[in-house]
Amino acid sequence: MKGAPILEVRNVSKAFGGVNALRDVSFAIRSAGIHSLIGPNGAGKTTLFNLIGGINVPTSGSVLLKGADVSGWAPNKLAVCGVSRTFQNLQIFTEMTAIENVMVGAHLRLDFRLIAGMMKLPAFRRRDVEADAEARRLIDFVGLAAFADRVTAHMPFGALKRLEIARALMARPQLLLLDEPAAGLNQGEKVQLQTLIRTIAKEGINVLLVEHDMKLVMNLSDHIVVLANGCKLAEGKANEIRNDPDVIAAYLGRPVKVTKVDA
């Protein structure tokens, strides 16, 4: 739908048995930039992220991508439509090289037919060369050119985090979901990550991240959504969220009366 938000979460709820992990959450990403989803432990961030990424299905409400209802769509179907993600726990093929890992990100948009591959037809060879070149460009883009042909089992943890981002970018997403990208990184690696995420956003890719590092969130974010107890507590720019008394109370552990906040 022309003019529709790139992503809209509309009155979403999710229950696991008798536990309501999310209750009537709504927000939208209407402009390009870096958007963050934050909240105390148990706020429902991971559940909401997994609903957006197609791992879980809403109990009620809907998730819309450019105006189309994609609630419950499988991750591979979402990827074809421009949604790509990384994971808090690395999903890396440790016996493959960095380049081979990145090329995996292209498999849904490239036609690797078995017969064409077995016969090494010219069109297949050309696609293979083009995919390798694009993967090498992305490896360089995330600052890992020196690791391109190394087996990933021998790469540092921080480098693997950026490698997973390169693989997600190989799918040419319009919306990139980053699940706790700073987890486990030292301060120098976090600075590299911030620079990379800003560069990705400048390339016109919408970024939505879940992150616990509040310094990183406040430094990066154009727009922040705060969850608490499965509900939306607040939404706004970094300076608004930083000074919101309910957000401060939620993070300091004081009781917070959570009410529905309109998108």
C-alpha positions as CSV (number, residue, x, y, z in Angstrom):
1,M,0.0,0.0,0.0
2,K,1.5,3.3,-1.1
3,G,2.4,5.6,1.8
4,A,1.9,2.9,4.4
5,P,4.5,2.4,7.2
6,I,7.3,0.0,6.5
7,L,6.2,-1.8,9.6
8,E,3.1,-1.5,11.7
9,V,2.3,-3.6,14.8
10,R,-1.4,-3.2,15.5
11,N,-3.0,-4.1,18.8
12,V,-0.9,-7.3,19.1
13,S,-1.3,-9.7,22.0
14,K,0.4,-13.0,22.6
15,A,-0.4,-15.6,25.2
16,F,1.5,-18.7,26.0
17,G,-0.9,-21.0,27.8
18,G,-2.3,-18.8,30.6
19,V,0.6,-16.3,30.5
20,N,0.0,-13.0,28.6
21,A,3.4,-12.1,27.3
22,L,2.1,-9.2,25.2
23,R,-1.1,-7.2,25.6
24,D,-2.5,-4.9,23.0
25,V,0.8,-3.4,21.7
26,S,0.8,-1.0,18.8
27,F,3.5,1.0,17.1
28,A,4.7,1.9,13.6
29,I,7.9,2.6,11.8
30,R,6.9,5.4,9.4
31,S,10.3,6.8,8.4
32,A,13.7,5.5,7.7
33,G,16.2,5.3,10.5
34,I,17.2,3.4,13.6
35,H,14.4,2.2,15.8
36,S,14.9,0.5,19.2
37,L,12.7,-1.8,21.3
38,I,13.7,-1.7,25.0
39,G,12.3,-2.7,28.4
40,P,13.2,-4.4,31.6
41,N,13.7,-8.2,31.7
42,G,10.4,-10.0,31.1
43,A,8.9,-6.9,29.4
44,G,8.0,-8.9,26.2
45,K,10.7,-7.6,23.9
46,T,11.8,-11.0,22.6
47,T,8.2,-12.2,22.1
48,L,7.4,-9.1,20.1
49,F,10.5,-9.3,18.0
50,N,9.7,-12.9,17.2
51,L,6.2,-12.0,16.2
52,I,7.6,-9.4,13.8
53,G,10.2,-11.9,12.5
54,G,7.7,-14.7,11.9
55,I,8.9,-17.1,14.5
56,N,5.7,-16.7,16.6
57,V,2.1,-16.0,15.6
58,P,0.0,-13.3,17.4
59,T,-2.9,-14.5,19.6
60,S,-4.7,-11.4,18.4
61,G,-3.9,-8.2,16.5
62,S,-1.8,-8.0,13.4
63,V,1.7,-7.2,12.0
64,L,1.7,-5.3,8.7
65,L,4.5,-4.8,6.3
66,K,4.0,-1.8,3.9
67,G,0.3,-2.1,4.5
68,A,0.0,-5.9,3.9
69,D,-1.0,-8.1,6.8
70,V,1.9,-10.6,7.3
71,S,0.9,-11.9,10.7
72,G,2.1,-15.5,11.1
73,W,4.2,-15.5,7.8
74,A,7.2,-17.8,8.0
75,P,10.6,-16.1,8.3
76,N,11.6,-17.3,4.8
77,K,8.5,-15.7,3.3
78,L,9.2,-12.5,5.1
79,A,12.8,-12.5,3.9
80,V,11.6,-12.6,0.3
81,C,9.5,-9.5,1.1
82,G,12.4,-7.6,2.5
83,V,12.7,-8.5,6.2
84,S,16.0,-10.0,7.5
85,R,17.3,-10.5,11.0
86,T,20.2,-11.5,13.2
87,F,19.9,-13.5,16.4
88,Q,21.1,-13.0,20.0
89,N,22.7,-16.4,19.9
90,L,24.9,-16.6,16.9
91,Q,23.6,-18.7,14.0
92,I,26.9,-19.3,12.2
93,F,28.1,-22.3,10.1
94,T,31.4,-22.8,11.9
95,E,32.8,-25.2,9.3
96,M,32.3,-22.8,6.4
97,T,34.3,-19.7,5.5
98,A,33.1,-16.2,6.2
99,I,32.3,-15.7,2.5
100,E,30.3,-18.9,2.3
101,N,28.3,-17.9,5.4
102,V,27.5,-14.5,3.8
103,M,26.5,-16.1,0.5
104,V,23.9,-18.2,2.4
105,G,21.9,-15.0,2.8
106,A,21.3,-14.9,-0.9
107,H,19.7,-18.3,-1.3
108,L,16.1,-17.1,-1.2
109,R,16.5,-14.6,-4.0
110,L,18.8,-16.6,-6.3
111,D,17.8,-19.4,-8.5
112,F,20.2,-22.2,-7.8
113,R,18.6,-25.0,-9.8
114,L,20.1,-28.5,-9.4
115,I,20.5,-29.3,-13.1
116,A,22.0,-25.9,-13.9
117,G,24.4,-26.3,-11.0
118,M,25.4,-29.9,-12.0
119,M,26.0,-28.8,-15.6
120,K,27.7,-25.6,-14.7
121,L,25.7,-23.7,-17.2
122,P,26.9,-20.1,-18.0
123,A,24.0,-18.5,-16.3
124,F,24.7,-20.5,-13.1
125,R,28.4,-19.6,-13.2
126,R,27.6,-16.0,-13.7
127,R,25.2,-15.9,-10.7
128,D,27.8,-17.7,-8.6
129,V,30.5,-15.1,-9.5
130,E,28.1,-12.2,-8.9
131,A,27.1,-13.6,-5.5
132,D,30.7,-14.1,-4.5
133,A,31.5,-10.5,-5.5
134,E,28.5,-9.1,-3.5
135,A,29.4,-11.2,-0.5
136,R,33.0,-9.9,-0.6
137,R,31.7,-6.3,-0.9
138,L,29.6,-6.9,2.2
139,I,32.4,-8.5,4.1
140,D,34.4,-5.4,3.4
141,F,31.5,-3.2,4.3
142,V,31.3,-4.7,7.9
143,G,35.1,-4.5,8.3
144,L,36.0,-8.1,7.9
145,A,37.9,-8.3,4.6
146,A,40.8,-9.9,6.4
147,F,38.6,-12.8,7.4
148,A,36.9,-13.4,4.1
149,D,38.3,-16.8,3.3
150,R,38.8,-18.0,6.9
151,V,36.8,-20.8,8.5
152,T,34.5,-19.0,10.9
153,A,35.4,-21.4,13.8
154,H,38.7,-19.4,14.1
155,M,37.1,-15.9,14.1
156,P,36.7,-13.7,17.2
157,F,33.3,-13.4,18.7
158,G,32.9,-9.7,17.8
159,A,33.8,-10.4,14.2
160,L,31.2,-13.1,14.1
161,K,28.5,-10.6,15.2
162,R,29.4,-8.4,12.3
163,L,29.5,-11.4,10.0
164,E,25.9,-12.3,10.9
165,I,24.9,-8.7,10.0
166,A,26.7,-9.1,6.6
167,R,24.7,-12.3,5.9
168,A,21.5,-10.5,6.8
169,L,22.4,-7.7,4.4
170,M,23.0,-10.2,1.6
171,A,19.3,-10.8,1.5
172,R,19.0,-7.1,0.5
173,P,16.4,-6.2,3.2
174,Q,14.3,-3.1,3.5
175,L,13.9,-3.9,7.3
176,L,16.8,-5.3,9.3
177,L,16.0,-6.8,12.7
178,L,19.0,-6.9,15.1
179,D,18.5,-9.0,18.2
180,E,20.8,-7.7,20.9
181,P,23.7,-7.0,18.6
182,A,25.9,-5.6,21.3
183,A,25.6,-8.6,23.7
184,G,29.0,-10.0,24.6
185,L,31.0,-7.2,22.9
186,N,33.7,-5.2,24.5
187,Q,33.7,-1.4,24.4
188,G,35.8,-1.1,21.3
189,E,33.6,-3.6,19.5
190,K,30.5,-1.7,20.5
191,V,31.9,1.5,19.0
192,Q,32.6,-0.4,15.7
193,L,29.0,-1.7,15.9
194,Q,27.5,1.7,16.4
195,T,29.4,3.0,13.3
196,L,28.2,0.1,11.3
197,I,24.6,0.4,12.2
198,R,24.6,4.1,11.4
199,T,26.2,3.4,8.0
200,I,23.5,0.7,7.3
201,A,20.7,3.3,8.1
202,K,22.4,5.8,5.8
203,E,22.1,3.3,3.0
204,G,18.3,3.6,3.3
205,I,17.7,0.3,5.3
206,N,15.3,0.6,8.2
207,V,16.8,-0.9,11.4
208,L,14.9,-2.2,14.3
209,L,16.9,-3.5,17.2
210,V,16.3,-5.1,20.6
211,E,19.1,-4.1,23.0
212,H,19.9,-3.9,26.7
213,D,22.9,-1.5,26.4
214,M,21.1,1.8,27.1
215,K,24.1,3.9,26.2
216,L,24.2,2.4,22.7
217,V,20.4,2.7,22.4
218,M,20.4,6.4,23.3
219,N,23.4,7.1,21.1
220,L,21.9,5.4,18.0
221,S,18.1,5.6,18.1
222,D,15.9,7.9,16.1
223,H,12.8,6.3,17.7
224,I,12.4,4.1,20.8
225,V,9.5,1.9,21.9
226,V,9.5,0.9,25.6
227,L,7.7,-2.2,26.9
228,A,6.9,-3.1,30.5
229,N,4.9,-6.1,31.7
230,G,3.9,-7.0,28.2
231,C,2.4,-3.5,27.4
232,K,3.7,-0.4,25.6
233,L,4.9,2.0,28.3
234,A,6.2,4.8,26.2
235,E,7.3,5.8,22.7
236,G,9.4,8.7,21.4
237,K,12.8,10.1,20.7
238,A,15.8,9.3,22.8
239,N,15.7,12.5,24.9
240,E,12.0,12.0,25.6
241,I,12.4,8.4,26.7
242,R,15.5,9.2,28.8
243,N,13.5,11.7,30.8
244,D,10.2,9.8,31.0
245,P,9.4,9.2,34.7
246,D,7.6,6.0,34.1
247,V,10.5,4.6,32.1
248,I,12.9,5.6,34.8
249,A,10.7,4.0,37.4
250,A,10.5,0.8,35.3
251,Y,14.2,0.5,35.0
252,L,14.8,1.3,38.7
253,G,12.3,-1.4,39.8
254,R,9.7,0.9,41.2
255,P,6.0,0.0,40.6
256,V,4.7,1.4,37.3
257,K,1.0,1.7,36.3
258,V,1.0,0.5,32.7
259,T,-1.8,1.8,30.5
260,K,-2.3,1.6,26.7
261,V,-0.3,4.3,24.8
262,D,-1.7,5.1,21.5
263,A,0.6,4.7,18.5
